[in-house]
Amino acid sequence: MSNPIEDGDRTPLAMIFALVLMGIALLGAMAAVWFVSNPGFKLPIVFPRRHAEAPLEPPPKAVTSADGHLVSNPDWRRKPTAEDIERYYPQEAERKRVAGRVVINCKVARDTRLAGCKVEAETPTGWGFGDAAVRMASQFRMYPKTVDGQPTDAGDVRVPINFEPER
């Protein structure tokens, strides 16, 4: 009895290869159908995100105060992103698709960070939106208030934050 492979007959290997390819294609099609029919599914794996700092906007324009000093007020250097809001969204509110709005009041430190943030307004209460907004404030950066070109810790800012569930 002859061995088909030794005799140059590669039909069985080609058939096996074709069957494997069809199986892979079928699994891929089944996975695509499942993902399309389950739009709320999220992989339980957390992939690290690389956040590149947005290009710096020019510092705010200075104005002359009544006592003759050149003053500029705090202005955004890095604004909150959709990813920031998604990362800090309160879990229970996100699961139940509850939206929220918070206004926090913060000091702008001379190193561009927001400090001493407090919740000024929160709607609805009891879902953790205020705490989430205060924690999220560590991600923001602002140009500090300056007096005669020198940064100060005297700047205050009110930051409104809207939490909207994914659609």
Stockholm file with secondary structure:
# STOCKHOLM 1.0

chainA/1-167         MSNPIEDGDRTPLAMIFALVLMGIALLGAMAAVWFVSNPGFKLPIVFPRRHAEAPLEPPPKAVTSADGHLVSNPDWRRKPTAEDIERYYPQEAERKRVAGRVVINCKVARDTRLAGCKVEAETPTGWGFGDAAVRMASQFRMYPKTVDGQPTDAGDVRVPINFEPER
#=GR chainA/1-167 SS CCCTTTTTCCHHHHHHHHHHHHHHHHHHHHHHHHHHHCTTCCCSCCCCCCCCCCCCCCCCCCEECTTSCEEECCEEEECCCHHHHHHHSCHHHHHTTCCEEEEEEEEECTTSCEEEEEEEEEESTTSSHHHHHHHHGGGCEEECCEETTEECSCEEEEEEEEECCCC
#=GC SS_cons         CCCTTTTTCCHHHHHHHHHHHHHHHHHHHHHHHHHHHCTTCCCSCCCCCCCCCCCCCCCCCCEECTTSCEEECCEEEECCCHHHHHHHSCHHHHHTTCCEEEEEEEEECTTSCEEEEEEEEEESTTSSHHHHHHHHGGGCEEECCEETTEECSCEEEEEEEEECCCC
//
